[in-house]
Amino acid sequence: MTSDTLALPASGIGTLRRHPLVAGYAPIVTIVLALIAIWYVAAVLMNLSLVRDAFEREETPYTLSELIAGTMSAERPLLPAPHQVIAAFVDSVFGYAPTAPRSLVYHSTVTLSATLLGFALGALFGIGLALMIVHSRVLEKSLLPWIICSQMVPILALAPIFIVVLGAMGLQGLLPKSIISAYLCFFPITIGMVKGFTAPDAMQLDLMRTWSATPRQVLAKLRWPSAVPYLFASLKVAITISLIGAIVAELPTGAEAGIGARLLAGSYYGQTIQIWAALLASAILASGLIGLVDLTERVVGLRMGARS
Amino acid sequence: MALQVPKSLKPDNPRVTLRPGGRGSFVAPIEAVRMNGPADVTAESVALTPRLAVDVRNVSLTFETADGKVDALSNVSLQIADGEFVSFIGPSGCGKTTMLRVIADLQQPTAGTLLVNGMSAEQARLERRYGYVFQAPALFPWRTIEKNLKLPLEIMGFSDSEQQQRSARYLALVNLTGFERKFPWQLSGGMQQRVSIARALSFDPELLLMDEPFGALDEIVRDHLNEQLLQLWDKTGKTVLFVTHSIPEAVFLSSRIVVMSPRPGRIIDIIDCNFPRDRTLEIRETPEFLKIAQRVRVGLRAGHSYDE
């Protein structure tokens, strides 16, 4: 037996450690395990008084192990233990039909559709603004201060105004949420694309001039391709912001569906586990969206001759 | 006069057949008449005096900088006939690059007159009468070699088949057949510079402006490209204006050498240099070569070029 298969117990540990998969993921797994351990300790400490009070109210004698077990299975803990969150998450994802109002899948799709529409609107608006700013010094001077101001107003203050105004105009449901989401996410795209459109160096611009290219050709064949790396960098920032925007937009509207509605309902009724499960869902949604942008970036990069 | 069909629009005129549907090459028939008017008048005297490719008369260019005025060009006059290979040599700041940029209409002179192919520099640029090769290849990194070559052709509105045919022909001319699908970063510096020369030739301009095209390359590659450039000049019969720092390069390549001097930028000597067109690198050891090189060196010294 000269093979170095992982099954061999004698040399198993050593080869296991050198296995590329293990070598690559071991640090990540270690950190995740450490974080989960810290979470458990924090859950015990934070829920301790809550559980002790409950025991004392019922005047039942309790041991330390019972106390600790209690902190991890409380119905409305201050901080739910990881396994409680995951159990609630799995239950609300797989336990109901995807269209049921108790299903997290249902709420996630509601938020996701608002996010994607808002992201698309924000990206178009952001790129359009960047084009205007790059092509006109006057527009740059007149638009940029307003754009920056728009980002200094807290969205939580603006969101109800938007909803009311748009509601008065007869717009309800998806669109007002998307507009709030777009309002939040266009900014990094504008800033990134202004930088990107001005990225070509003087020599490349001179070349276009020697060929007497029209401004439109310079945009299509030089400025736009030069801006692509900046586009993806800003899209990655923008897509998470647009998710946050969609969730925030669900809070003041008293929406009945969406991750934001789920968070709000959880906080009304003290359902901490439900809140955390919804947070987990939005985190998974956000990483999925970033992953999608990342994948698109790679595919585009390959077509544009990026060194792999 | 207005009804007269301009010669240049007849199919036997090579310039027209080379630019089928070339957008902007003839913006409107009326313009073409006006542009070709003077050329037709001088046509009778062509046999006696060769047409001037470049005619610079008393051109000055002054930059306003924070430290005051800088005379990049001071009262410069120079006539270059069709088919010449003219080198500009001199130390940094002598205005040789500025001279090329003024001819290319990338910069405008503050005084004097300038004709390129019998028309104003701006007109010549708008009609794509020259190809410009910069110090760096300035290839577009997101385009393959073939697509880089096609870029000016796309901008000028050549048909797809014509683009294909020309990119193949000019890649073969610079010995790069087989590299069509490579991206610029996959080629060496010398190969990239050859691509940029092929790109400048691809739309068949009468005039080739080269601004230290081999400055960043090592001497072996440079010698090789010098020989290739000479063959190219011989084959295509273009007028070449070539800026360099190197005395041997200037003497080897040129039919005329323009020695320039800084502060203010001016011409201090023009040296004829009539080696046979099929010269090889070996002529650099001959007494005639060394004599001309010596005269260039003396000229540079006389202009106090090295009193830094």
Boltz contact constraints between the chains, C-beta under 6 A:
constraints:
  - contact:
      token1: [A, 203]
      token2: [B, 134]
      max_distance: 6.0
  - contact:
      token1: [A, 203]
      token2: [B, 138]
      max_distance: 6.0
  - contact:
      token1: [A, 204]
      token2: [B, 138]
      max_distance: 6.0
  - contact:
      token1: [A, 206]
      token2: [B, 106]
      max_distance: 6.0
  - contact:
      token1: [A, 207]
      token2: [B, 138]
      max_distance: 6.0
  - contact:
      token1: [A, 210]
      token2: [B, 104]
      max_distance: 6.0
  - contact:
      token1: [A, 210]
      token2: [B, 132]
      max_distance: 6.0
  - contact:
      token1: [A, 211]
      token2: [B, 152]
      max_distance: 6.0
  - contact:
      token1: [A, 211]
      token2: [B, 155]
      max_distance: 6.0
  - contact:
      token1: [A, 212]
      token2: [B, 125]
      max_distance: 6.0
  - contact:
      token1: [A, 212]
      token2: [B, 126]
      max_distance: 6.0
  - contact:
      token1: [A, 213]
      token2: [B, 155]
      max_distance: 6.0
  - contact:
      token1: [A, 217]
      token2: [B, 155]
      max_distance: 6.0
  - contact:
      token1: [A, 225]
      token2: [B, 142]
      max_distance: 6.0
  - contact:
      token1: [A, 304]
      token2: [B, 142]
      max_distance: 6.0
  - contact:
      token1: [A, 305]
      token2: [B, 142]
      max_distance: 6.0
  - contact:
      token1: [A, 305]
      token2: [B, 183]
      max_distance: 6.0
